[in-house]
Amino acid sequence: MFATYRPILSLLRGTAFLLAASGLHGLLLPLRGQVEGFSTASLGLMGTAWAGGFVTGCFFAPRLVRRAGHVRAFGAFAASGAIIALLTGLIIDEYFWILLRAFTGFTMAGAFMVIESWLNEKATNENRGTVFGLYMMVTYASIMGGQMIVAGGDVKSASLFMITGILFCLSLIPTAVSTQSHPKPLQDVKLDVKGLYANSPVSAVACVLIGIANGAWGTLGAVYGARIGISTAEIALMMSLVVVAGAAMQLPAGRLSDTTDRRFVLAGAAFGAALFAVLIFLVEPHSGVFVIVLAAAYGAFAYTLYSIAVAHANDHARSEDFVKVSGGLLLLYGFGTMIGPLLAAALMGWLRAEGLFLATAFAHLCLAGYTLLRIRARAPVPIENRDAFKTQPADRAVTPEALRLDPRRKVETDS
């Protein structure tokens, strides 16, 4: 059995290093930018640039991979990530960092798509669920591990930038020495906004709004922590636990949505996220433990929303359209993550650090309100006609290519 998973485990090792580097770099930049006195608008633009580069990479990276091949393309993407990480430590300039973040987003999208297509090629119908589960575990653990490295270093020094570069280089080794056959060429990514909205208006609008909220938090959550005075270790723990709490709550929320109209659960979770966001804005907590607890409670609601929205969309779609629908929703989510950091940066600059949570509360309240309106306009899909809920991560380390790994995908077999 171990021999069956050996090629996959080798790829997952490379994935772990890549995601750890991405998690470390993504948290390090806003913290160092805060120390250097970068404007809130510039820090927000870094998140927007990253998201823009990532979405662009999802569309154009497949062409580069087809031209150069998987191994050479992945080497180029990972090496570019290392170079960019070292450049951000060498040249401390907010405008230069914004530009580099766009390139980072593009290269990360390409690198993730190569690994995801490779894993998909090695997966079979029998072990696809296991492979997908392992990939999701590595995704969460590696990003959290990378973020926690910041807690043990000094954001004012260049050492963390060098560690990021080392992690990017380490991700090259498993694929560079692999003797496994190359996967099939990547397929082009397409987005049909009109079709997605026609299939499920709630899911299409929800994914944009969820992207706005999660993009705002993912980009400026660390800045919020630094401005209210909690320690770097507490900031790293807070950023990690928000996502972990959301991952842990996906299954119970999803199971509840299996027994009722998913839109009620979607609206309820959105209200819950908005409630904790408004509570943080009003209370203005400054105790590290209190902030972490409230932020984790917020994440438990906020990071369940995407999975429920995707499940609702797939209830209305044909099984063979799973990749098309889910991939399109992921791209809509990506567009939302471009908007969120700008909105949050404006509110943080105009009001105070807690203005970040006004931005997320606004998105979540809009989502809850629109969902409740749509409940009156369209009947729910009968429970017996739905697929059982499965977790669906919405993170900036997942591309549409990962959806081909999902066991819900209808896999064509040779006749």
Secondary structure, 3 states (H helix, E strand, C coil): CHHHHHHHHHHHHHHHHHHHHHHHHHHHHHHHHHHCCCCHHHHHHHHHHHHHHHHHHHHHHHHHHHHHCHHHHHHHHHHHHHHHHHHHHHCCCHHHHHHHHHHHHHHHHHHHHHHHHHHHHHCCCCCHHHHHHHHHHHHHHHHHHHHHHHHCCCCCCCHHHHHHHHHHHHCHHHHHCCCCCCCCCCCCCCCCHHHHHHHCHHHHHHHHHHHHHHHHHHHHHHHHHHHHCCCHHHHHHHHHHHHHHHHHHHHHHHHHHHCCCHHHHHHHHHHHHHHHHHHHHHHCCCCHHHHHHHHHHHHHHHCCHHHHHHHHHHHHCCHHHHHHHHHHHHHHHHHHHHHHHHHHHHHHHHCCCCHHHHHHHHHHHHHHHHHHHHHHHCCCCCHHHCCCCCCCCCCCCCCHHHHHCCCCCCCCCCC
